[in-house]
Amino acid sequence: MQRYFLPEQTATDTPLVLPATVAHHLVTVLRAQVGTAVEVVLADHQAYQAEVVALTPATITLTAPLTSQVELPVTVTLACGLPKTKEKPELIVQKGTELGAHHFIFFESERSVSHWDAKKVAKKLDRLQKIALGAAEQSHRTWLPTVEYRPNLAAVLKEPADQRLVAWEESAKQGEAAALTQSLTSLQAGQSILALFGPEGGLTSAEVAAMTAAGFQAVGLGPRILRTETAPLYFLAATSYQLELQGNL
């Protein structure tokens, strides 16, 4: 069933007049009629089953709350050094949203080949936010992820989180295999985790030292070298397995 996010509306507003973009997709693209059932997520991240009650303007009424738990038990922020091509941030946001990430931060690392023109940042973020919206609707999330940009690592180090990790290939090369599991299992439901990933070429030793000084823990992501767009997805899958499938939270 089609799901839409209505982040500016609440259950007390019912019946709900749909925003123009949502109305166009529902009525023109999907050719919905009065009586068509849809799902919506409101400002409080609560999902509801709803029914179309009018087409001009497109209006729905809520019929029942949906109680399935689809969100990770912890809030996950992915901070990624800017990759070389524009397709890679799009892939990270799309697949990361499907895997449960709540926030994305892209930043310029020392080894970032790509640099975002300050005049184009807003346009790039708008496109990535639309990708996050589509992925959140498709995967029936109840949380619409945010996408942000930071000009350097120092700005990322100021981001608060209960657990702060950096994926570092040197940890994997040295055979470290327990830090990620230990970090994840130490979390409590409702806490937050910030995971940082380097661009192609990885992070410099100076960057890792700065993160360690700021309280980040270096963790390995297995014995294989992962692409910059693969590492965040590996991390999310490992987080889901450890906290959801293993029932640790």
C-alpha positions as CSV (number, residue, x, y, z in Angstrom):
1,M,0.0,0.0,0.0
2,Q,1.2,3.5,-0.9
3,R,2.7,5.4,2.1
4,Y,3.2,9.2,2.3
5,F,4.9,11.4,4.8
6,L,2.9,14.5,6.1
7,P,5.5,16.0,8.5
8,E,3.5,19.2,9.0
9,Q,0.2,17.6,9.9
10,T,-1.2,15.9,13.0
11,A,-4.1,13.6,13.8
12,T,-6.1,16.4,15.2
13,D,-6.2,18.0,11.8
14,T,-8.3,15.2,10.3
15,P,-9.8,15.3,7.7
16,L,-6.4,16.1,6.1
17,V,-6.0,18.1,2.9
18,L,-3.0,16.7,1.2
19,P,0.0,18.9,0.0
20,A,0.1,19.5,-3.7
21,T,2.9,17.1,-4.5
22,V,1.3,14.3,-2.6
23,A,-2.1,15.0,-4.1
24,H,-0.7,15.0,-7.6
25,H,1.0,11.6,-7.1
26,L,-2.0,10.1,-5.4
27,V,-4.7,11.4,-7.8
28,T,-2.9,11.9,-11.1
29,V,-0.2,9.3,-11.1
30,L,-1.9,6.5,-9.1
31,R,-5.4,7.6,-10.2
32,A,-6.9,7.2,-6.7
33,Q,-10.6,7.5,-6.2
34,V,-12.8,8.2,-3.3
35,G,-12.5,5.2,-1.0
36,T,-8.9,4.4,-2.0
37,A,-6.9,3.3,1.1
38,V,-3.4,4.8,1.7
39,E,-1.0,5.0,4.6
40,V,0.4,8.3,6.0
41,V,3.0,9.2,8.6
42,L,2.3,12.4,10.6
43,A,4.4,14.8,12.5
44,D,4.8,12.6,15.5
45,H,6.2,9.7,13.4
46,Q,3.0,7.7,13.9
47,A,1.7,5.8,10.9
48,Y,-2.0,5.6,10.1
49,Q,-4.2,3.9,7.6
50,A,-6.3,6.4,5.8
51,E,-9.0,6.7,3.2
52,V,-9.5,9.2,0.4
53,V,-12.8,11.1,1.0
54,A,-12.5,13.8,-1.7
55,L,-10.4,14.5,-4.8
56,T,-10.8,18.3,-5.2
57,P,-8.9,19.1,-3.1
58,A,-7.4,15.7,-2.3
59,T,-8.5,14.9,1.2
60,I,-8.1,11.9,3.5
61,T,-9.5,10.8,6.8
62,L,-7.6,8.6,9.2
63,T,-9.2,5.2,9.9
64,A,-6.8,3.4,12.2
65,P,-3.3,3.8,13.7
66,L,-0.7,1.3,12.6
67,T,1.3,-0.3,15.3
68,S,4.1,-2.3,13.6
69,Q,7.6,-1.5,14.8
70,V,9.8,-0.7,11.8
71,E,12.5,1.6,13.2
72,L,15.8,0.6,14.7
73,P,15.8,0.8,18.5
74,V,18.6,3.4,18.4
75,T,19.0,6.6,16.4
76,V,21.7,6.2,13.8
77,T,23.6,9.1,12.1
78,L,25.9,8.3,9.2
79,A,28.7,10.8,8.6
80,C,30.4,10.2,5.2
81,G,33.4,11.8,3.6
82,L,32.4,13.2,0.2
83,P,32.8,10.4,-2.4
84,K,34.1,11.1,-5.9
85,T,30.8,10.9,-7.9
86,K,27.3,12.3,-7.3
87,E,25.8,8.8,-7.6
88,K,27.5,7.5,-4.5
89,P,25.9,9.9,-2.0
90,E,22.6,9.1,-3.7
91,L,23.2,5.4,-3.2
92,I,24.2,5.8,0.4
93,V,21.0,7.9,1.2
94,Q,18.7,5.6,-0.7
95,K,19.9,2.3,0.6
96,G,20.8,3.7,4.0
97,T,17.3,4.9,4.4
98,E,15.9,1.5,3.5
99,L,18.3,0.0,6.1
100,G,17.1,2.3,8.9
101,A,19.4,5.3,9.1
102,H,17.9,8.4,10.7
103,H,20.4,11.1,9.7
104,F,23.0,11.6,7.0
105,I,25.9,14.0,7.1
106,F,28.3,14.5,4.2
107,F,31.5,16.3,4.9
108,E,34.8,17.2,3.1
109,S,37.6,15.0,4.3
110,E,41.3,15.6,3.7
111,R,41.2,12.9,1.0
112,S,37.9,13.9,-0.6
113,V,38.4,14.4,-4.3
114,S,34.9,15.9,-4.7
115,H,34.2,19.3,-3.3
116,W,30.7,20.9,-3.2
117,D,30.4,24.4,-4.4
118,A,28.8,26.5,-1.7
119,K,26.3,27.9,-4.1
120,K,25.2,24.3,-5.1
121,V,25.0,22.7,-1.6
122,A,21.3,23.6,-1.1
123,K,20.4,22.1,-4.5
124,K,22.4,18.9,-3.8
125,L,20.8,18.5,-0.4
126,D,17.3,19.0,-1.8
127,R,17.9,16.2,-4.3
128,L,19.2,13.9,-1.6
129,Q,16.3,14.7,0.7
130,K,13.9,13.7,-2.1
131,I,15.7,10.4,-2.5
132,A,15.4,9.8,1.2
133,L,11.7,10.6,1.0
134,G,11.1,8.1,-1.8
135,A,13.1,5.4,0.0
136,A,11.4,6.0,3.3
137,E,8.0,5.7,1.6
138,Q,9.0,2.5,-0.3
139,S,10.4,0.8,2.8
140,H,7.5,1.9,5.0
141,R,9.5,3.9,7.5
142,T,7.9,6.0,10.1
143,W,10.9,8.3,10.3
144,L,11.9,10.6,7.4
145,P,15.7,10.8,7.5
146,T,17.5,14.2,7.2
147,V,20.4,15.0,5.0
148,E,23.0,17.6,5.9
149,Y,26.4,18.9,4.8
150,R,29.4,19.9,6.9
151,P,32.4,21.7,5.3
152,N,35.0,19.8,7.3
153,L,35.7,17.1,9.9
154,A,35.9,19.6,12.7
155,A,32.2,20.4,12.3
156,V,31.3,16.7,12.4
157,L,33.2,16.2,15.6
158,K,30.8,18.6,17.3
159,E,27.8,16.3,16.6
160,P,26.4,14.8,19.8
161,A,25.8,11.1,20.3
162,D,25.8,8.5,23.0
163,Q,28.2,6.3,21.0
164,R,30.6,7.7,18.4
165,L,32.4,5.3,16.1
166,V,34.8,5.7,13.1
167,A,35.2,2.9,10.6
168,W,38.9,2.6,10.0
169,E,40.4,0.0,7.7
170,E,43.6,-0.2,9.7
171,S,41.6,-1.7,12.6
172,A,40.4,-4.5,10.3
173,K,44.0,-5.0,8.9
174,Q,45.2,-5.5,12.5
175,G,42.7,-8.2,13.0
176,E,40.4,-6.3,15.3
177,A,37.0,-7.9,15.2
178,A,35.2,-7.2,18.5
179,A,35.0,-3.5,18.9
180,L,31.9,-3.0,16.7
181,T,29.9,-5.7,18.4
182,Q,30.9,-4.5,21.9
183,S,29.9,-0.9,21.0
184,L,26.6,-1.9,19.6
185,T,25.7,-4.3,22.5
186,S,26.5,-1.5,25.0
187,L,23.7,0.7,23.7
188,Q,20.3,1.1,25.4
189,A,17.0,1.5,23.5
190,G,16.5,5.1,22.6
191,Q,20.2,6.0,22.6
192,S,22.0,7.5,19.6
193,I,25.0,6.4,17.6
194,L,27.2,8.5,15.2
195,A,29.2,6.4,12.7
196,L,31.8,8.1,10.6
197,F,33.2,6.8,7.3
198,G,36.0,8.1,5.1
199,P,36.0,8.8,1.3
200,E,37.9,6.9,-1.3
201,G,41.5,6.6,0.0
202,G,40.3,6.5,3.5
203,L,40.9,8.8,6.5
204,T,44.3,10.2,7.3
205,S,46.1,9.2,10.5
206,A,45.7,12.8,11.6
207,E,41.9,12.7,11.1
208,V,41.7,9.4,13.1
209,A,43.8,10.9,15.9
210,A,41.5,14.0,16.0
211,M,38.4,11.7,16.2
212,T,40.0,9.5,18.9
213,A,40.8,12.7,20.9
214,A,37.1,13.7,20.5
215,G,35.9,10.4,21.9
216,F,35.4,8.3,18.8
217,Q,36.2,4.7,18.9
218,A,37.9,3.1,15.9
219,V,36.2,-0.1,14.7
220,G,36.8,-2.6,11.9
221,L,34.1,-3.7,9.5
222,G,35.4,-7.2,8.8
223,P,38.5,-8.5,7.0
224,R,37.7,-7.2,3.5
225,I,38.3,-3.6,2.2
226,L,34.9,-2.0,1.5
227,R,34.1,0.8,-1.0
228,T,33.2,4.1,0.6
229,E,29.5,3.6,-0.4
230,T,29.5,0.0,0.9
231,A,30.9,0.6,4.4
232,P,27.9,2.6,5.8
233,L,25.5,-0.1,4.5
234,Y,27.5,-2.9,6.0
235,F,27.4,-1.0,9.3
236,L,23.6,-0.6,9.2
237,A,23.1,-4.2,8.4
238,A,25.4,-5.2,11.3
239,T,23.5,-2.9,13.6
240,S,20.2,-4.3,12.5
241,Y,21.4,-7.9,13.0
242,Q,22.9,-7.2,16.4
243,L,20.1,-5.1,17.9
244,E,17.0,-6.4,16.0
245,L,17.5,-10.0,14.7
246,Q,19.6,-11.0,17.7
247,G,17.1,-9.4,20.1
248,N,19.7,-7.5,22.1
249,L,17.4,-4.5,22.4
